[in-house]
Amino acid sequence: MTREALREITLEKIDQNIYDKVQQNWDALAKPLDSLGEFETTFAKIGAILSDETVPLEKKAVIVMCADNGIVEEGISQSGQEVTACVAQALGERKSSVCRMAKAVGADVIPVDIGIATTEQIKGVLEKKVAHGTRNFLKGPAMTEQETLTAIACGIEVVKDCRDKGYTLLATGEMGIGNTTTSAAVAAALTGLSVEQVTGKGAGLSEDGLKHKIDVIKRGLKLHSCAGADAFSVLSAVGGLDIAGLCGVCIGAGLHHIPVVLDGVISVAAAFAAEQMVSGVKEYLIASHQSREPAAEFMMQKLGLNPVLYANLALGEGTGAVLMFSLLDTVGALYENKTTFSDIKVEQYTRF
């Protein structure tokens, strides 16, 4: 992957004929028109991405990008950097929060070490390490250009491998202490909103801790002249390897025609950056929930994505996206096992 190759990526439009066909299938069901709201259009979108009006959802996985962030040196998180490796080990053993939830809905978990600050290979975690964590962005760019490109390429590669293995629905997850700081920095730079508007408390910061976090982000954005910079430059300067990897997952969704359900603020920041780097990425993405972190709402709006869950979630790991899996499965039971108006001897509703 080179920067020129990234710029040259173009994505095909999703299959509008299949989209329309799925909507027609919904209209034929014995229920009021559009009565399942966003779920009907989401199913049409998934079918159009897969070019399959049956909308197969049997094989699902959440890709969890794990990486450390050098900015943790500045005391912007309640937990230490060592927690990333601990949770990654739990992911590898399929014992973490998202693993328990994914098992309940029949989804696989694919944890990826894209930048954990450890020399040990973690059993059960896909080894794709680009670096042993990023650098402290108050001392220099978080990543080199090549590290950023390699992380993006990794995300694309993981999606391709999933598609080759027959997965038809993916989700984004992440694990990395300090990544609400990097995602807020990316969000502030790319949306033009103030750091105060997009920064939250992450995993339990105090009010004083939040003020310090905001100050650190402001200093980083100023140091790297991020105002008005392009998405790739911002990502390299103040982002993280997990965000860059998830950018690749979002781009890979478009390249390999597989729908991706976004999780929380880190996933949304990655999607927002990916859309700015490769136009049309957002057509392959599905929102799951409205994260507690304030940056998520602003970026969702700009992407034109509508989350369906408003539950004040902030767990990460892909847990919100897995909750969306369960809802899609429930709605899919109705779509797949069709009861039509003719079945119940009632005249079909007419669309005006």
Secondary structure as a PSIPRED ss2 file (coil, helix, strand):
# PSIPRED VFORMAT (PSIPRED V4.0)

   1 M C   1.000  0.000  0.000
   2 T C   1.000  0.000  0.000
   3 R H   0.000  1.000  0.000
   4 E H   0.000  1.000  0.000
   5 A H   0.000  1.000  0.000
   6 L H   0.000  1.000  0.000
   7 R H   0.000  1.000  0.000
   8 E C   1.000  0.000  0.000
   9 I C   1.000  0.000  0.000
  10 T C   1.000  0.000  0.000
  11 L C   1.000  0.000  0.000
  12 E C   1.000  0.000  0.000
  13 K C   1.000  0.000  0.000
  14 I C   1.000  0.000  0.000
  15 D C   1.000  0.000  0.000
  16 Q H   0.000  1.000  0.000
  17 N H   0.000  1.000  0.000
  18 I H   0.000  1.000  0.000
  19 Y H   0.000  1.000  0.000
  20 D H   0.000  1.000  0.000
  21 K H   0.000  1.000  0.000
  22 V H   0.000  1.000  0.000
  23 Q H   0.000  1.000  0.000
  24 Q H   0.000  1.000  0.000
  25 N H   0.000  1.000  0.000
  26 W H   0.000  1.000  0.000
  27 D H   0.000  1.000  0.000
  28 A H   0.000  1.000  0.000
  29 L E   0.000  0.000  1.000
  30 A C   1.000  0.000  0.000
  31 K C   1.000  0.000  0.000
  32 P C   1.000  0.000  0.000
  33 L C   1.000  0.000  0.000
  34 D C   1.000  0.000  0.000
  35 S C   1.000  0.000  0.000
  36 L C   1.000  0.000  0.000
  37 G C   1.000  0.000  0.000
  38 E H   0.000  1.000  0.000
  39 F H   0.000  1.000  0.000
  40 E H   0.000  1.000  0.000
  41 T H   0.000  1.000  0.000
  42 T H   0.000  1.000  0.000
  43 F H   0.000  1.000  0.000
  44 A H   0.000  1.000  0.000
  45 K H   0.000  1.000  0.000
  46 I H   0.000  1.000  0.000
  47 G H   0.000  1.000  0.000
  48 A H   0.000  1.000  0.000
  49 I H   0.000  1.000  0.000
  50 L H   0.000  1.000  0.000
  51 S C   1.000  0.000  0.000
  52 D C   1.000  0.000  0.000
  53 E C   1.000  0.000  0.000
  54 T C   1.000  0.000  0.000
  55 V C   1.000  0.000  0.000
  56 P C   1.000  0.000  0.000
  57 L C   1.000  0.000  0.000
  58 E C   1.000  0.000  0.000
  59 K C   1.000  0.000  0.000
  60 K E   0.000  0.000  1.000
  61 A E   0.000  0.000  1.000
  62 V E   0.000  0.000  1.000
  63 I E   0.000  0.000  1.000
  64 V E   0.000  0.000  1.000
  65 M E   0.000  0.000  1.000
  66 C E   0.000  0.000  1.000
  67 A E   0.000  0.000  1.000
  68 D C   1.000  0.000  0.000
  69 N C   1.000  0.000  0.000
  70 G H   0.000  1.000  0.000
  71 I H   0.000  1.000  0.000
  72 V H   0.000  1.000  0.000
  73 E H   0.000  1.000  0.000
  74 E H   0.000  1.000  0.000
  75 G C   1.000  0.000  0.000
  76 I C   1.000  0.000  0.000
  77 S C   1.000  0.000  0.000
  78 Q C   1.000  0.000  0.000
  79 S C   1.000  0.000  0.000
  80 G C   1.000  0.000  0.000
  81 Q C   1.000  0.000  0.000
  82 E H   0.000  1.000  0.000
  83 V H   0.000  1.000  0.000
  84 T H   0.000  1.000  0.000
  85 A H   0.000  1.000  0.000
  86 C H   0.000  1.000  0.000
  87 V H   0.000  1.000  0.000
  88 A H   0.000  1.000  0.000
  89 Q H   0.000  1.000  0.000
  90 A H   0.000  1.000  0.000
  91 L H   0.000  1.000  0.000
  92 G H   0.000  1.000  0.000
  93 E C   1.000  0.000  0.000
  94 R C   1.000  0.000  0.000
  95 K C   1.000  0.000  0.000
  96 S C   1.000  0.000  0.000
  97 S H   0.000  1.000  0.000
  98 V H   0.000  1.000  0.000
  99 C H   0.000  1.000  0.000
 100 R H   0.000  1.000  0.000
 101 M H   0.000  1.000  0.000
 102 A H   0.000  1.000  0.000
 103 K H   0.000  1.000  0.000
 104 A H   0.000  1.000  0.000
 105 V C   1.000  0.000  0.000
 106 G C   1.000  0.000  0.000
 107 A C   1.000  0.000  0.000
 108 D E   0.000  0.000  1.000
 109 V E   0.000  0.000  1.000
 110 I E   0.000  0.000  1.000
 111 P E   0.000  0.000  1.000
 112 V E   0.000  0.000  1.000
 113 D E   0.000  0.000  1.000
 114 I E   0.000  0.000  1.000
 115 G E   0.000  0.000  1.000
 116 I C   1.000  0.000  0.000
 117 A C   1.000  0.000  0.000
 118 T C   1.000  0.000  0.000
 119 T C   1.000  0.000  0.000
 120 E C   1.000  0.000  0.000
 121 Q C   1.000  0.000  0.000
 122 I C   1.000  0.000  0.000
 123 K C   1.000  0.000  0.000
 124 G C   1.000  0.000  0.000
 125 V C   1.000  0.000  0.000
 126 L E   0.000  0.000  1.000
 127 E E   0.000  0.000  1.000
 128 K C   1.000  0.000  0.000
 129 K C   1.000  0.000  0.000
 130 V C   1.000  0.000  0.000
 131 A C   1.000  0.000  0.000
 132 H C   1.000  0.000  0.000
 133 G C   1.000  0.000  0.000
 134 T C   1.000  0.000  0.000
 135 R C   1.000  0.000  0.000
 136 N C   1.000  0.000  0.000
 137 F C   1.000  0.000  0.000
 138 L C   1.000  0.000  0.000
 139 K C   1.000  0.000  0.000
 140 G C   1.000  0.000  0.000
 141 P C   1.000  0.000  0.000
 142 A C   1.000  0.000  0.000
 143 M C   1.000  0.000  0.000
 144 T C   1.000  0.000  0.000
 145 E H   0.000  1.000  0.000
 146 Q H   0.000  1.000  0.000
 147 E H   0.000  1.000  0.000
 148 T H   0.000  1.000  0.000
 149 L H   0.000  1.000  0.000
 150 T H   0.000  1.000  0.000
 151 A H   0.000  1.000  0.000
 152 I H   0.000  1.000  0.000
 153 A H   0.000  1.000  0.000
 154 C H   0.000  1.000  0.000
 155 G H   0.000  1.000  0.000
 156 I H   0.000  1.000  0.000
 157 E H   0.000  1.000  0.000
 158 V H   0.000  1.000  0.000
 159 V H   0.000  1.000  0.000
 160 K H   0.000  1.000  0.000
 161 D H   0.000  1.000  0.000
 162 C H   0.000  1.000  0.000
 163 R H   0.000  1.000  0.000
 164 D H   0.000  1.000  0.000
 165 K C   1.000  0.000  0.000
 166 G C   1.000  0.000  0.000
 167 Y C   1.000  0.000  0.000
 168 T C   1.000  0.000  0.000
 169 L E   0.000  0.000  1.000
 170 L E   0.000  0.000  1.000
 171 A E   0.000  0.000  1.000
 172 T E   0.000  0.000  1.000
 173 G E   0.000  0.000  1.000
 174 E E   0.000  0.000  1.000
 175 M E   0.000  0.000  1.000
 176 G C   1.000  0.000  0.000
 177 I C   1.000  0.000  0.000
 178 G C   1.000  0.000  0.000
 179 N H   0.000  1.000  0.000
 180 T H   0.000  1.000  0.000
 181 T H   0.000  1.000  0.000
 182 T H   0.000  1.000  0.000
 183 S H   0.000  1.000  0.000
 184 A H   0.000  1.000  0.000
 185 A H   0.000  1.000  0.000
 186 V H   0.000  1.000  0.000
 187 A H   0.000  1.000  0.000
 188 A H   0.000  1.000  0.000
 189 A H   0.000  1.000  0.000
 190 L H   0.000  1.000  0.000
 191 T H   0.000  1.000  0.000
 192 G C   1.000  0.000  0.000
 193 L C   1.000  0.000  0.000
 194 S C   1.000  0.000  0.000
 195 V H   0.000  1.000  0.000
 196 E H   0.000  1.000  0.000
 197 Q H   0.000  1.000  0.000
 198 V H   0.000  1.000  0.000
 199 T C   1.000  0.000  0.000
 200 G C   1.000  0.000  0.000
 201 K C   1.000  0.000  0.000
 202 G C   1.000  0.000  0.000
 203 A C   1.000  0.000  0.000
 204 G C   1.000  0.000  0.000
 205 L C   1.000  0.000  0.000
 206 S C   1.000  0.000  0.000
 207 E H   0.000  1.000  0.000
 208 D H   0.000  1.000  0.000
 209 G H   0.000  1.000  0.000
 210 L H   0.000  1.000  0.000
 211 K H   0.000  1.000  0.000
 212 H H   0.000  1.000  0.000
 213 K H   0.000  1.000  0.000
 214 I H   0.000  1.000  0.000
 215 D H   0.000  1.000  0.000
 216 V H   0.000  1.000  0.000
 217 I H   0.000  1.000  0.000
 218 K H   0.000  1.000  0.000
 219 R H   0.000  1.000  0.000
 220 G H   0.000  1.000  0.000
 221 L H   0.000  1.000  0.000
 222 K H   0.000  1.000  0.000
 223 L H   0.000  1.000  0.000
 224 H C   1.000  0.000  0.000
 225 S C   1.000  0.000  0.000
 226 C C   1.000  0.000  0.000
 227 A C   1.000  0.000  0.000
 228 G C   1.000  0.000  0.000
 229 A C   1.000  0.000  0.000
 230 D C   1.000  0.000  0.000
 231 A H   0.000  1.000  0.000
 232 F H   0.000  1.000  0.000
 233 S H   0.000  1.000  0.000
 234 V H   0.000  1.000  0.000
 235 L H   0.000  1.000  0.000
 236 S H   0.000  1.000  0.000
 237 A H   0.000  1.000  0.000
 238 V H   0.000  1.000  0.000
 239 G C   1.000  0.000  0.000
 240 G C   1.000  0.000  0.000
 241 L H   0.000  1.000  0.000
 242 D H   0.000  1.000  0.000
 243 I H   0.000  1.000  0.000
 244 A H   0.000  1.000  0.000
 245 G H   0.000  1.000  0.000
 246 L H   0.000  1.000  0.000
 247 C H   0.000  1.000  0.000
 248 G H   0.000  1.000  0.000
 249 V H   0.000  1.000  0.000
 250 C H   0.000  1.000  0.000
 251 I H   0.000  1.000  0.000
 252 G H   0.000  1.000  0.000
 253 A H   0.000  1.000  0.000
 254 G H   0.000  1.000  0.000
 255 L H   0.000  1.000  0.000
 256 H C   1.000  0.000  0.000
 257 H C   1.000  0.000  0.000
 258 I C   1.000  0.000  0.000
 259 P C   1.000  0.000  0.000
 260 V E   0.000  0.000  1.000
 261 V E   0.000  0.000  1.000
 262 L C   1.000  0.000  0.000
 263 D C   1.000  0.000  0.000
 264 G C   1.000  0.000  0.000
 265 V H   0.000  1.000  0.000
 266 I H   0.000  1.000  0.000
 267 S H   0.000  1.000  0.000
 268 V H   0.000  1.000  0.000
 269 A H   0.000  1.000  0.000
 270 A H   0.000  1.000  0.000
 271 A H   0.000  1.000  0.000
 272 F H   0.000  1.000  0.000
 273 A H   0.000  1.000  0.000
 274 A H   0.000  1.000  0.000
 275 E H   0.000  1.000  0.000
 276 Q H   0.000  1.000  0.000
 277 M H   0.000  1.000  0.000
 278 V C   1.000  0.000  0.000
 279 S C   1.000  0.000  0.000
 280 G C   1.000  0.000  0.000
 281 V H   0.000  1.000  0.000
 282 K H   0.000  1.000  0.000
 283 E H   0.000  1.000  0.000
 284 Y H   0.000  1.000  0.000
 285 L E   0.000  0.000  1.000
 286 I E   0.000  0.000  1.000
 287 A C   1.000  0.000  0.000
 288 S C   1.000  0.000  0.000
 289 H E   0.000  0.000  1.000
 290 Q C   1.000  0.000  0.000
 291 S C   1.000  0.000  0.000
 292 R C   1.000  0.000  0.000
 293 E C   1.000  0.000  0.000
 294 P H   0.000  1.000  0.000
 295 A H   0.000  1.000  0.000
 296 A H   0.000  1.000  0.000
 297 E H   0.000  1.000  0.000
 298 F H   0.000  1.000  0.000
 299 M H   0.000  1.000  0.000
 300 M H   0.000  1.000  0.000
 301 Q H   0.000  1.000  0.000
 302 K H   0.000  1.000  0.000
 303 L H   0.000  1.000  0.000
 304 G C   1.000  0.000  0.000
 305 L C   1.000  0.000  0.000
 306 N C   1.000  0.000  0.000
 307 P C   1.000  0.000  0.000
 308 V C   1.000  0.000  0.000
 309 L E   0.000  0.000  1.000
 310 Y C   1.000  0.000  0.000
 311 A C   1.000  0.000  0.000
 312 N C   1.000  0.000  0.000
 313 L C   1.000  0.000  0.000
 314 A C   1.000  0.000  0.000
 315 L C   1.000  0.000  0.000
 316 G C   1.000  0.000  0.000
 317 E C   1.000  0.000  0.000
 318 G C   1.000  0.000  0.000
 319 T H   0.000  1.000  0.000
 320 G H   0.000  1.000  0.000
 321 A H   0.000  1.000  0.000
 322 V H   0.000  1.000  0.000
 323 L H   0.000  1.000  0.000
 324 M H   0.000  1.000  0.000
 325 F H   0.000  1.000  0.000
 326 S H   0.000  1.000  0.000
 327 L H   0.000  1.000  0.000
 328 L H   0.000  1.000  0.000
 329 D H   0.000  1.000  0.000
 330 T H   0.000  1.000  0.000
 331 V H   0.000  1.000  0.000
 332 G H   0.000  1.000  0.000
 333 A H   0.000  1.000  0.000
 334 L H   0.000  1.000  0.000
 335 Y H   0.000  1.000  0.000
 336 E H   0.000  1.000  0.000
 337 N C   1.000  0.000  0.000
 338 K C   1.000  0.000  0.000
 339 T C   1.000  0.000  0.000
 340 T E   0.000  0.000  1.000
 341 F C   1.000  0.000  0.000
 342 S C   1.000  0.000  0.000
 343 D C   1.000  0.000  0.000
 344 I C   1.000  0.000  0.000
 345 K C   1.000  0.000  0.000
 346 V C   1.000  0.000  0.000
 347 E C   1.000  0.000  0.000
 348 Q C   1.000  0.000  0.000
 349 Y C   1.000  0.000  0.000
 350 T C   1.000  0.000  0.000
 351 R C   1.000  0.000  0.000
 352 F C   1.000  0.000  0.000
